[in-house]
Amino acid sequence: MSETRKICAVITARPSYSRVKSVLTAIKEHPALELQLVVAGSALLDRYGNAVNFIEKDGFAISEKVFMVLEGENKTAMAKTTGLGVMELANVFYNLQPDAVLTIADRFETIATSIAAAYQNIPLIHLQGGEVTGNIDEKVRHANTKLADIHFVTSDDARERVLKMGEDEKYVFNTGCPSIDLAAEVLNDPRLDFDPLEKYGGVGADVSTDADYLVVMQHPVTTEYDAAKQDVTKTLKVIDQLGVPTFWFWPNVDAGADGTSNGIRSYREKHNPKNIRFFKNMEPDDFLRLLLNSKCLVGNSSVGIRECAFLGVPVVNIGTRQNRRLRGQNVIDVSYDEEEIKEAINAQIQEPRNGKSNVYGNGDSGKKIADILANIELRFHKTISY
């Protein structure tokens, strides 16, 4: 191949970076590929952890920044943010002239990347298609799949689902999940060699990693956003009552995030829990080390389903956000019932760790994906295969 292929990856939120970091590295290092990196959405905002700072610290050059998040954190703001994203990203792709565009997973605004690329006849690459969950992500993920031309899925189960949607098997690859690549690195060096409070600050109680501790990450469910405040308040009550040192992470920007955030602030002001420290964000490696050395992850983040399965970290998964997603033996599923949550946490703390699983890959996804992108025939037109 005489010229390098320009692969434009769009990161729109904090969790998307950990999902794609190893792919970005592999593309950047591949002699036949050139990385164009666009950072957009909440990944640029301080209130959601300023993921862009970690991206730049890791040595990635950013081609464009796209500010597109409308205030409100409700259904209408979510729709308008996506529309603004289509308009802004269309210009970005027009200027960068990539050979292919990479969109990540299923967050609501990722459909903007897909539309802006597909409508300009730019081959579209989609990571993590074919999975099932709760909330609006379900629709967005499958819509991304139908707009995409090349599919990198994380399991055989997901691959079969993409094929059932009529996609060409020659363009559907089970490479495992790139986030497992980072988990594999952390598993090889699990030392918790930093002080979370000293490095990241946070607000709340003076907790330490010297004793047994929990990690909490709870997001709103977009199809149940009206209940976000009461849902997170129930989890806060349980964690407060248990008294176990806890590192709690701020929610993503979704419909209902204002309810979740308001619930956290209200509970802090009224009860001032002595065992909870709140954080906006951490570098992906640091976050995974914190998880690996914890007693349990509580909440509804997909990290509990993916990375924690590989690491063998016990998880209490609350509610419907990860509904039907393929999972390992490390997860206990519960409803928004305080007693049920408390019993599950106590059970996970007391049980020995025996739930490791490679259901989402072995830790070599990034290089697999880069090699395929360097050699596959790019296309921007397709029809349903039978």
C-alpha positions in Angstrom: 0.0 0.0 0.0 1.6 3.2 -1.1 -0.3 5.7 1.1 -1.3 5.4 4.7 -5.0 5.2 5.4 -6.4 8.0 7.5 -8.6 6.6 10.3 -10.6 9.3 12.1 -11.7 8.2 15.6 -14.3 10.2 17.4 -14.4 10.2 21.2 -17.5 11.8 22.7 -17.4 10.9 26.4 -15.3 9.7 29.3 -16.0 6.0 29.0 -15.4 6.0 25.3 -11.7 6.7 25.7 -11.0 3.5 27.8 -13.0 1.6 25.3 -10.8 2.6 22.4 -7.4 3.6 23.9 -5.6 0.4 22.7 -7.1 0.8 19.2 -5.8 4.4 19.0 -2.4 3.3 20.1 -2.3 0.4 17.5 -3.5 2.7 14.7 -1.0 5.4 15.7 1.9 2.8 15.6 0.8 1.0 12.5 3.0 1.9 9.4 0.0 1.7 7.0 -2.3 3.8 9.1 -2.6 7.5 10.2 -4.7 8.4 13.2 -7.0 11.4 13.1 -8.4 12.0 16.6 -11.5 14.1 17.2 -12.6 14.7 20.8 -16.1 15.9 21.3 -19.1 16.2 23.7 -18.7 15.6 27.4 -15.1 14.4 26.9 -14.2 18.1 26.7 -16.1 19.3 29.8 -14.7 19.7 33.3 -17.9 18.7 35.1 -17.6 15.2 33.5 -13.9 14.8 34.3 -12.2 16.5 31.4 -11.2 13.3 29.6 -9.4 15.3 27.0 -6.6 16.1 29.5 -5.9 12.4 30.0 -6.0 11.8 26.2 -3.4 14.5 25.6 -1.3 13.3 28.6 -1.1 9.9 26.9 0.5 11.5 23.9 -2.3 11.6 21.4 -2.5 14.6 19.0 -6.0 15.9 18.7 -7.0 16.9 15.2 -10.3 18.7 16.2 -12.3 19.5 19.3 -16.1 19.6 18.9 -18.2 21.4 21.6 -21.7 20.1 21.2 -23.3 19.4 24.6 -26.4 21.4 25.4 -27.3 22.0 29.1 -30.3 20.3 30.5 -29.5 16.6 30.8 -33.0 15.7 29.7 -34.5 14.0 26.7 -34.8 17.1 24.6 -31.3 18.3 25.3 -30.0 14.8 24.5 -31.7 15.0 21.1 -30.5 18.5 20.4 -26.9 17.6 21.4 -27.0 14.8 18.9 -28.3 17.1 16.1 -25.6 19.7 16.8 -23.1 16.9 16.7 -24.2 15.9 13.2 -23.7 19.5 12.0 -20.3 20.0 13.6 -18.9 16.6 12.8 -20.0 16.9 9.1 -17.7 19.9 8.8 -14.9 18.2 10.6 -15.0 15.2 8.3 -15.3 17.5 5.3 -12.1 19.2 6.4 -10.1 16.2 7.5 -11.0 14.0 4.5 -10.5 10.7 6.4 -10.5 7.3 4.5 -12.7 5.9 7.3 -14.4 7.0 10.5 -14.5 5.1 13.7 -17.5 5.4 16.1 -17.6 3.8 19.5 -20.3 1.7 21.1 -23.7 3.0 21.9 -23.8 6.3 23.8 -26.7 8.5 22.5 -24.4 11.0 20.7 -22.4 8.4 18.8 -25.2 8.3 16.2 -24.1 11.8 15.2 -20.7 10.4 14.2 -22.3 7.7 12.1 -24.8 10.0 10.3 -22.1 12.6 9.5 -19.8 10.0 8.0 -22.4 7.7 6.2 -24.1 10.7 4.6 -20.8 11.8 3.1 -19.9 8.3 1.7 -17.1 7.8 4.2 -16.6 4.2 5.3 -17.9 3.8 8.8 -16.3 1.5 11.4 -18.3 0.5 14.5 -17.0 -0.9 17.8 -19.1 -3.0 20.1 -22.2 -3.6 17.9 -24.6 -6.5 18.4 -25.0 -6.3 22.1 -28.2 -5.8 24.1 -28.9 -3.5 27.1 -31.5 -1.3 28.5 -32.3 2.4 27.8 -31.7 4.4 24.6 -28.3 2.8 24.0 -30.1 -0.2 22.6 -31.6 1.7 19.7 -28.5 3.8 19.0 -26.2 0.7 19.0 -28.3 -1.1 16.4 -28.8 2.1 14.3 -25.0 2.5 14.3 -24.7 -1.1 13.1 -26.9 -0.5 10.1 -25.1 2.7 9.2 -21.6 1.1 9.6 -19.6 -0.8 7.0 -17.1 -2.6 9.2 -18.0 -4.1 12.5 -15.6 -5.0 15.4 -17.7 -6.9 17.9 -16.7 -8.2 21.3 -18.1 -11.7 21.4 -19.5 -14.5 19.3 -22.9 -13.8 20.7 -22.7 -10.2 19.4 -21.3 -11.3 16.0 -24.3 -13.6 15.5 -26.7 -10.8 16.3 -25.0 -8.5 13.8 -25.2 -11.1 11.1 -28.9 -11.6 11.9 -29.3 -7.9 11.2 -28.2 -8.6 7.6 -24.6 -7.5 7.8 -22.0 -9.1 5.5 -20.0 -11.7 7.4 -16.8 -10.7 5.6 -17.0 -7.3 7.4 -18.0 -8.6 10.9 -15.0 -9.4 13.2 -15.0 -10.7 16.7 -11.9 -9.0 18.0 -12.9 -8.9 21.7 -13.3 -5.6 23.5 -10.4 -3.2 23.4 -11.1 -2.1 27.0 -9.9 -5.6 28.0 -6.5 -4.7 26.6 -6.1 -2.1 29.4 -7.4 -4.6 31.9 -4.8 -7.2 30.8 -2.0 -4.6 31.3 -3.3 -3.8 34.8 -3.7 -7.5 35.7 0.0 -7.9 34.9 0.9 -5.0 37.2 -1.9 -4.7 39.8 -0.1 -2.4 42.3 -2.2 0.5 43.6 0.8 2.8 43.4 -1.0 6.2 43.8 -3.1 8.0 46.4 -6.5 8.8 44.8 -7.1 11.8 47.1 -3.6 13.2 46.5 -3.7 12.7 42.7 -7.3 13.4 41.9 -8.7 15.4 44.9 -12.4 14.7 44.9 -14.8 15.9 47.5 -16.2 14.3 50.6 -14.8 12.0 53.3 -11.1 11.3 53.9 -11.1 7.7 52.7 -8.1 5.4 52.1 -7.2 2.4 50.1 -5.4 0.9 53.1 -8.6 -0.7 54.3 -11.2 -2.8 52.4 -13.1 -0.4 50.1 -15.9 -0.3 47.5 -16.2 1.6 44.2 -19.6 3.0 43.0 -20.5 4.2 39.5 -24.2 4.7 39.0 -25.6 6.4 35.9 -29.2 7.4 35.1 -31.2 5.1 32.8 -32.4 7.3 30.0 -35.8 5.5 29.6 -36.3 5.9 33.4 -34.8 9.3 33.8 -37.5 10.7 36.0 -36.5 8.2 38.7 -32.8 9.0 38.6 -32.7 11.0 41.9 -34.6 8.5 44.0 -32.6 5.6 42.5 -29.2 7.0 43.4 -30.5 8.1 46.8 -31.3 4.5 47.6 -27.8 3.4 46.8 -26.3 6.3 48.8 -28.4 5.3 51.9 -27.1 1.7 51.6 -23.4 2.7 51.2 -23.7 5.2 54.1 -25.3 2.6 56.3 -22.6 0.0 55.5 -19.9 2.4 56.6 -17.3 0.8 54.2 -14.8 3.3 52.7 -16.1 4.1 49.2 -14.8 5.8 46.0 -17.9 7.1 44.2 -17.7 8.4 40.6 -19.9 11.1 38.9 -22.4 10.0 36.3 -22.2 10.3 32.5 -24.0 13.1 30.7 -27.3 11.4 29.9 -31.0 12.3 30.3 -31.4 12.1 34.1 -27.8 12.9 35.0 -29.0 16.2 36.6 -31.3 14.0 38.8 -28.4 11.7 39.7 -26.1 14.7 40.4 -28.8 16.5 42.4 -29.4 13.3 44.4 -25.7 13.1 45.3 -25.4 16.7 46.2 -28.5 16.7 48.3 -27.5 13.6 50.2 -24.0 15.0 50.9 -25.4 18.3 52.2 -28.0 16.7 54.4 -26.1 13.6 55.7 -22.4 14.3 55.1 -21.5 10.6 54.9 -18.2 9.8 56.6 -17.2 7.0 54.3 -17.7 8.3 50.8 -15.4 10.3 48.5 -16.7 11.6 45.2 -14.6 11.9 42.0 -15.3 13.2 38.5 -12.8 11.0 36.7 -9.5 9.1 36.7 -7.0 8.0 34.1 -8.2 4.6 32.7 -5.2 2.6 34.2 -5.6 4.2 37.6 -9.3 3.5 37.6 -8.8 -0.1 36.7 -6.2 -0.5 39.5 -8.6 1.0 42.0 -11.3 -1.5 40.8 -9.0 -4.5 40.9 -7.9 -3.8 44.5 -11.5 -3.1 45.7 -13.9 -5.5 47.4 -16.7 -4.8 45.0 -18.1 -2.5 42.3 -21.6 -1.2 42.9 -23.9 0.5 40.4 -24.8 0.0 36.7 -21.7 0.8 34.7 -20.7 -1.5 31.8 -17.2 -1.6 33.3 -18.8 -4.1 35.8 -19.9 -6.3 32.9 -16.7 -6.0 30.8 -13.5 -5.2 32.6 -14.6 -6.6 36.0 -15.4 -9.9 34.3 -11.8 -10.2 33.0 -10.3 -8.9 36.3 -12.6 -11.1 38.5 -13.9 -8.1 40.5 -17.2 -8.8 42.2 -20.1 -6.6 41.0 -23.5 -5.6 42.3 -25.4 -4.5 39.2 -28.4 -2.4 40.0 -31.5 -2.0 37.8 -32.0 -2.3 34.0 -29.2 -0.3 32.4 -27.2 -3.5 31.6 -30.3 -5.6 30.9 -29.5 -8.8 28.9 -25.9 -7.9 28.3 -23.6 -10.9 28.3 -21.9 -11.3 31.7 -19.6 -13.5 33.7 -20.1 -15.1 37.1 -18.8 -12.1 38.9 -22.1 -10.2 38.8 -25.1 -10.2 41.1 -28.1 -8.4 39.6 -30.5 -6.6 41.9 -33.4 -4.1 41.7 -33.6 -0.7 43.2 -34.4 -2.2 46.6 -32.3 -1.1 49.5 -32.3 -4.4 51.4 -31.6 -6.3 48.2 -28.6 -4.0 47.4 -27.2 -4.3 50.9 -27.5 -8.1 51.0 -25.8 -8.4 47.6 -22.9 -6.1 48.6 -22.4 -8.1 51.8 -22.5 -11.3 49.9 -19.9 -10.1 47.3 -17.6 -8.8 50.0 -17.6 -12.1 51.9 -17.3 -14.5 48.9 -13.8 -15.4 47.6 -13.0 -14.2 44.1 -13.7 -16.9 41.6 -15.5 -15.1 38.8 -12.8 -14.4 36.2 -14.0 -14.7 32.6 -12.7 -14.0 29.1 -16.2 -13.5 27.7 -15.1 -10.1 26.3 -11.7 -11.1 25.0 -8.1 -11.9 25.9 -6.4 -8.5 25.8 -5.2 -8.2 22.2 -8.0 -6.4 20.5 -6.3 -3.2 19.5 -3.6 -4.7 17.3 -6.2 -7.1 15.7 -8.4 -4.1 14.7 -5.5 -2.0 13.4 -4.2 -4.9 11.2 -7.7 -5.5 9.7 -8.1 -1.8 9.0 -4.8 -1.7 7.2 -5.7 -4.5 4.8 -9.5 -4.7 4.4 -11.1 -3.3 1.3 -12.9 -0.1 2.4 -16.4 0.5 1.1 -19.3 2.9 1.8 -22.1 1.1 0.1 -23.7 -2.2 1.1 -27.0 -4.1 1.0 -28.5 -6.7 3.3 -26.9 -10.1 2.9 -29.0 -13.3 3.3 
